[in-house]
């Protein structure tokens, strides 16, 4: 048309048909522009539909290139003697060569199938339309139209499906469409002049990147499956590596991966909380029995246990910990492996990865495992024997923390000399759990004592004692003896504290029984029976023999089998346990001997024989006995002096009241 207009038409311009043709040239130009624009629109619609295929091909090629590079690097590292790990195992040199050979063979087989963007898309409509508009001097119109339409398409591509977070395929389609879009733009940038510019693509990418990050941050927050989060991470890495290969900056995507990594760790922690709960539910809380060398080796292959004394013992024998200990140890290692999977390909140094693993493992120990242990300890059905086993278990898990630290150092290939990162906090976790278990032991032990004490059925008006300790108390002492046998496996201080706590609680309970406001009357016979029970707590189980009655004070010397004085658990000095009953002992001695003159004369003196007897306590008990004395004349053995005795009681009551009043005024 230009040739006709500029060369030939001038030669025949005098003819009418020539004028008509000249007049039609602008219309013909517009028709050509419209036809080329129609072709361009068809092209734009086509690449919108095929963006995912373009992106899928580009991401696949980038992934294959990365697999090849990693395999080659690992082969070189093995040759230079560096320790490399894939998943759980160190890769031997011959296996590395097999991996590399496989990748090379795969590349050879797929060489004919490697497609470029030109193979997938016919760009001729773009070239033709651009050329036509350029020749017609309307290139700017074309550029503006193209960029405007592509920006609209970019916004559509960047809009995710509402349920994208539910499956990995949803994320994959999202990424492939975006990659396909920018691969096309990169191609247009390099094969045309001015249609798109680097500044234009950079602006478009920055807009897209902000949208992508916002979308991924929002949708990934819905993920509760760590496997799905891990697959998302792998897709983001391939997505970033692909676009980086086309010259687009992707640092912000790797920064986003660190945010997602925290979320990944949260999903892992929730998953492992369930794992730990299942382990605790299945444990029988008894030492692991082994009957053969094979069984012994299986246990120590799972858990780093060393005990020369146990090794020397003949079969059958038992490990001190229960089955949950090796299972917990294995699962902590599995958590570390799972955490490591996310750290791979994040373009971080081994030192940084080591530090990340330690921090996530600390969260597992101090938050997840600690919470599971505390919930376990506080379960109502956990008995004293089970709590004792938990204390033993946590001791062994605490000792294993150093092996977990070495394990992390090994899988991250960090030398001991360069480790300056976070230490594991397992020590505090297991110590806290032990303290909680110890407190629960003290509480449950006291509750059990209360159950026995509630079975007490004293005849508070009896004239003579039975001559033997009460049945409920004998059952209680037998129970305590069996429990304290279990406590021999505990650390010394724990066993001693539990024993002392039990004695103190029992002493307090017995004292409260005497002083109960609902108990209005107590006979001397009841006091003597009560004294026998306290003597049983302090010194012995009384073995009764047939024969004539023996006075209560003489009966304590018959066939003693010591309890408090026999050190139910080792480590107590002297009469430490008997001191738990000192308040009761001095109070009962005062009433049994009727030594009021000494008590009143020495009251307040540091060397007083009845220093631990509070005047108010003595007054309460004496008034209960005074009321009974008036009705039942319980002091029959003192009948000849009965009147004098009654006067003495009245006098003592007055003096005790005076002491109590003096104490209250002083306060």
HUQUI-V725047 format. One record per helix or strand. SS is the DSSP state (~ for helix, > for strand). FROM is the first residue (numbers start at 1). TO is the last residue. Records with the same first field share a line. If there is no record, write none. Layout:
BEGIN
SS: FROM-TO + FROM-TO
END
This chain:
BEGIN
~: 2-12 + 16-79 + 93-113 + 117-120 + 124-135 + 139-157 + 164-166 + 168-191 + 198-220 + 226-245 + 251-282 + 293-302 + 308-312 + 324-343 + 350-377 + 384-399 + 401-411 + 416-418 + 426-453 + 471-489 + 492-515 + 524-538 + 552-555 + 564-566 + 577-593 + 596-602 + 615-632 + 636-666
>: 85-86 + 89-90 + 289-290 + 317-318 + 540-540 + 562-562
END
